[in-house]
């Protein structure tokens, strides 16, 4: 199995970067969650929920290790309704534009969109980073959860801005390394560089409560309602695989081979390590063919 060097703790670093940049405005980093109708009548009375959505964009921590000199430029940023893009991948985003990548701070390149209409969202809000190059692409189209459906329902009522949303980009070289790693872990000879993206894959991290840092959680397991995927738990240095998250809290979701890849949207549940009393919310998330998806599972603040 191919070893991915320098990956120790990187998913933990990603979690720290992503969650510490959040003001707590969005309650989780999944595509969705509960799809309750709280506030529906109030939304109807108040008219469209037009809000500001802003955050930062940066290469994923794995890319920073595997592909540190890659050119993070010519990147487009957008926010989308996942239900719409699952049905039509070429549908226009809720808002989008070119990302300014010159002179960015270490925390990432800032982006912001005004008057984003979140009224029709049912699954949640997703941010997208994509390579603007038409040839010689360096970056995989990458989605990051920007708020669950339950959280967006509160925004429909309050019209409060959605701020400090961290988005991450996965490079083509990183996808290739992960594809080779997953091929060895799954004994899947069809997983060559480019195939993870073709199927649509996920990079996940399980972390502690946001108020505690947060820190990556070892010994957690993730299950899903969809049998079309494999879940891989890389060891801390990506030299092998385990049966639960390692010290970096990370896992990979790889769709099983099929002649016609389709979007996979499912409920994901975290089981705590043995003796751990923390609880993680179930999230609705997934990916579409041609896209990577980054998801962070943070433990509930209570109990």
Residue pairs with C-beta under 8 A, 6 or more apart in sequence:
1 181
1 184
1 185
1 239
1 240
1 241
2 177
2 180
2 181
2 184
3 237
3 238
3 239
4 62
4 65
4 66
4 177
4 178
4 181
4 234
4 237
4 238
5 65
5 237
5 238
6 65
6 66
7 62
7 65
7 66
7 234
7 236
7 237
7 238
7 248
8 236
8 237
8 247
8 248
9 216
9 236
9 247
9 248
10 61
10 62
10 64
10 65
10 248
10 250
11 61
11 62
11 203
11 205
11 216
11 248
11 249
11 250
12 205
12 207
12 215
12 216
12 247
12 248
12 249
13 61
14 60
14 61
14 62
14 168
14 205
14 294
14 296
15 205
15 207
15 214
15 215
15 216
15 249
15 296
16 213
16 214
16 215
17 58
17 61
17 107
17 108
17 166
18 29
18 166
18 168
18 296
19 29
19 207
19 210
19 213
19 214
19 296
19 298
20 213
20 214
21 55
21 56
21 107
21 108
21 164
21 166
22 164
22 165
22 166
22 210
23 163
23 164
24 210
25 160
25 161
25 162
25 163
25 164
26 125
26 146
26 147
26 148
26 151
26 162
26 165
27 33
27 147
27 148
27 150
27 151
28 145
28 147
28 148
28 151
28 281
28 283
28 296
28 297
28 298
29 144
29 145
29 146
29 283
29 295
29 296
29 297
29 298
30 124
30 145
30 148
30 268
30 281
30 283
30 284
30 285
30 295
30 297
31 82
31 123
31 124
31 126
31 145
31 148
31 265
31 283
31 284
31 285
31 286
31 293
31 295
32 82
32 122
32 123
32 124
32 148
32 149
32 150
32 283
32 284
32 285
33 124
33 148
33 149
33 150
33 151
33 281
33 282
33 283
33 284
34 148
34 149
34 150
35 122
35 123
35 149
35 150
35 284
36 149
36 150
36 153
37 153
38 150
38 153
38 154
38 157
39 153
39 154
39 156
39 157
40 153
40 156
42 156
42 157
43 49
43 119
43 156
43 157
46 157
46 159
48 117
48 119
49 117
49 118
49 119
49 155
49 156
49 157
49 159
50 115
50 116
50 117
50 159
51 115
51 116
51 118
51 155
51 159
51 160
51 161
51 162
52 112
52 113
52 114
52 115
52 116
52 161
52 162
52 163
53 79
53 95
53 112
53 113
53 116
53 125
53 146
53 161
53 162
53 165
54 110
54 111
54 112
54 113
54 161
54 162
54 163
54 164
54 165
55 108
55 110
55 111
55 112
55 127
55 146
55 163
55 164
55 165
55 166
55 167
56 107
56 108
56 109
56 110
56 111
56 164
56 165
56 166
56 167
57 75
57 77
57 99
57 108
57 109
57 111
57 127
57 129
57 166
57 167
57 168
57 169
58 72
58 104
58 107
58 108
58 109
58 166
58 167
58 168
58 169
59 67
59 70
59 72
59 168
59 169
59 170
59 171
60 142
60 168
60 169
60 170
60 171
60 174
60 203
60 294
61 168
62 170
62 174
62 178
62 203
63 70
63 169
63 170
63 171
63 173
63 174
66 171
66 173
66 174
66 177
67 171
67 173
67 174
70 138
70 139
70 171
70 173
71 138
72 101
72 109
72 139
72 169
73 101
73 102
74 131
74 132
74 133
75 98
75 99
75 101
75 109
75 129
75 130
75 131
75 132
75 139
75 169
76 96
76 97
76 98
76 99
76 128
76 129
76 130
76 131
76 132
77 96
77 97
77 98
77 99
77 111
77 127
77 128
77 129
77 167
78 93
78 94
78 95
78 96
78 97
78 127
78 128
78 130
79 93
79 94
79 95
79 96
79 113
79 116
79 125
79 126
79 127
79 128
79 146
80 91
80 93
80 94
80 125
80 126
80 127
80 128
80 143
81 94
81 120
81 121
81 122
81 123
81 125
81 126
82 123
82 124
82 125
82 126
82 143
82 265
83 121
83 122
83 123
84 91
85 91
85 93
85 126
85 288
86 263
86 265
86 288
89 288
89 290
93 128
94 113
94 116
94 117
94 118
95 113
95 115
95 116
96 113
96 128
97 111
97 113
98 132
99 109
99 111
99 129
100 109
100 110
100 111
101 109
104 110
108 166
108 167
111 167
116 162
118 125
118 152
118 155
118 156
119 156
121 149
121 152
121 156
122 149
123 149
123 265
123 284
124 145
124 146
124 147
124 148
124 149
124 151
124 152
124 284
124 285
125 145
125 146
125 147
125 152
125 162
126 143
126 144
126 145
126 146
127 143
127 144
127 145
127 146
127 165
127 167
128 141
128 142
128 143
128 167
129 139
129 141
129 142
129 144
129 167
129 168
129 169
130 139
130 141
130 142
131 137
131 138
131 139
131 140
131 141
137 172
138 171
138 172
138 173
139 169
139 170
139 171
139 172
140 169
140 170
140 171
140 172
140 174
140 175
140 197
140 291
140 292
141 197
141 290
141 291
141 292
142 167
142 168
142 169
142 170
142 291
142 292
142 293
142 294
143 287
143 291
143 292
143 293
143 294
144 165
144 166
144 167
144 168
144 293
144 294
144 295
145 283
145 285
145 293
145 294
145 295
145 296
146 162
146 165
146 167
147 155
147 162
147 165
148 281
148 283
148 284
149 284
154 160
155 162
168 294
170 203
170 292
170 294
172 193
175 193
175 194
175 196
175 197
175 292
176 193
176 194
178 196
178 201
178 203
178 252
179 191
179 192
179 193
179 194
179 195
179 196
180 191
180 192
180 193
181 234
181 238
182 188
182 191
182 196
182 230
182 232
182 252
182 254
183 189
183 190
183 191
183 192
185 232
185 234
185 240
185 241
186 230
186 232
186 254
188 254
188 257
190 257
191 254
191 257
196 254
196 292
197 290
197 291
197 292
198 261
198 289
198 290
199 254
199 255
199 257
199 258
199 261
199 289
200 255
200 261
200 263
200 264
200 286
200 287
200 288
200 289
200 290
200 291
200 292
200 293
201 252
201 253
201 254
201 255
201 287
201 292
201 293
202 252
202 253
202 285
202 286
202 287
202 292
202 293
202 294
202 295
203 250
203 252
203 253
203 292
203 293
203 294
203 295
204 222
204 250
204 251
204 252
204 253
204 268
204 294
204 295
204 296
204 297
205 216
205 248
205 249
205 250
205 251
205 295
205 296
205 297
206 216
206 217
206 220
206 222
206 245
206 249
206 250
206 251
206 270
206 280
206 297
207 213
207 214
207 215
207 216
207 217
207 249
207 296
207 297
207 298
207 299
208 214
208 215
208 216
208 217
208 278
208 298
208 299
209 278
209 298
209 299
209 300
209 301
210 298
210 301
211 301
214 298
214 299
215 249
216 245
216 247
216 248
216 249
216 250
217 245
217 249
217 272
217 273
217 276
217 299
218 244
218 245
218 246
218 247
218 249
218 273
219 244
219 245
219 273
219 274
219 276
220 244
220 245
220 249
220 270
220 271
220 272
220 273
220 276
220 280
221 233
221 243
221 244
221 245
221 270
221 271
222 231
222 245
222 251
222 268
222 269
222 270
222 271
222 297
223 231
223 268
223 269
223 271
224 231
224 253
224 266
224 267
224 268
224 269
225 266
225 267
226 264
226 266
226 286
228 255
228 256
228 258
228 264
229 253
229 254
229 255
229 256
229 264
229 266
230 253
230 254
230 255
230 256
231 251
231 252
231 253
231 254
232 241
232 251
232 252
232 253
232 254
233 241
233 242
233 243
233 244
233 245
233 246
233 250
233 251
234 240
234 241
234 242
234 246
234 248
234 250
234 251
234 252
235 241
235 242
235 246
236 246
236 247
236 248
244 273
245 251
253 287
255 261
255 264
255 287
261 289
262 289
263 286
263 287
263 288
263 289
264 286
264 287
264 288
265 284
265 285
265 286
266 284
266 285
266 286
267 282
267 283
267 284
268 282
268 283
268 284
268 285
268 295
268 297
269 280
269 282
270 280
270 282
270 297
272 278
272 279
272 280
277 303
278 299
278 300
279 299
279 300
279 303
280 297
280 298
280 299
280 300
281 297
281 300
283 295
283 297
285 293
285 295
286 293
287 293
